[in-house]
């Protein structure tokens, strides 16, 4: 009986010690991945957890840019209905806010990746809509409109492609349109900046022409040829420039 009691006491003592040792064992437990490599729990957790960076897109510069996007179709509507004074006024608002949002972003460090995308998008929306409407009214030659729109269509397709290939996994439709997930940054080339200025100057002057009591047809013709040349040049600069699009990692 004494031997049996000793065995019982020994088994009871080892049973009490087991939980005490099991906790550190669990903390030191190692997990083996599919490739057979041994990783600690903390390493496995960090390996399986995806670090997704979100940025604050609700800024004043981005809000001003969105108002320009909203104003673009309204300006086009006003042009089609010969409300040139209102169209010029709203066009001027778009130009002022374009300068203002950039200044605020630089002054108070409110730059965002999404801002680098929607800011030129707002300019292109205004330019595209005004180009179509002015061409429809016969105020802008069709060949000029074709060159301007052809370049913008090409850049739009390229933007869709770069957004998709740069989007961190998983690639879903919802995440594609989540602009708080920065994936690619667009950097306008120098000639593209000049071209945007000239294009907006052309459509702005063409829109205001009915309000000007002078013959500015020669000025408009020179500006049309200039814009056509810079448009082709700027389109080529995006193709051959290595710094135009930066994939964020």
Secondary structure, 3 states (H helix, E strand, C coil): CHHHHHHHHHHHHHHHHHHHHHHHHHHCCEEECCCCCEEEHHHHHHHHCCCCCCCCCCCHHHHHHHHHHHHHHHHHHHHHCCCHHHHHHHHHHHHHHHHHHHHHHHHCCCCCHHHHHHHHHHHHHHHHHHHHHHHHCCCCCHHHHHHHHHHHHHHHHHHHHHHHHHCCCCCCHHHHCCCCCCCEEECCCHHHHHHHHHHHHHHHHHHHHHHCCCCCHHHHHHHHHHHHHHHHHHHHHHHHCCCCEEECC
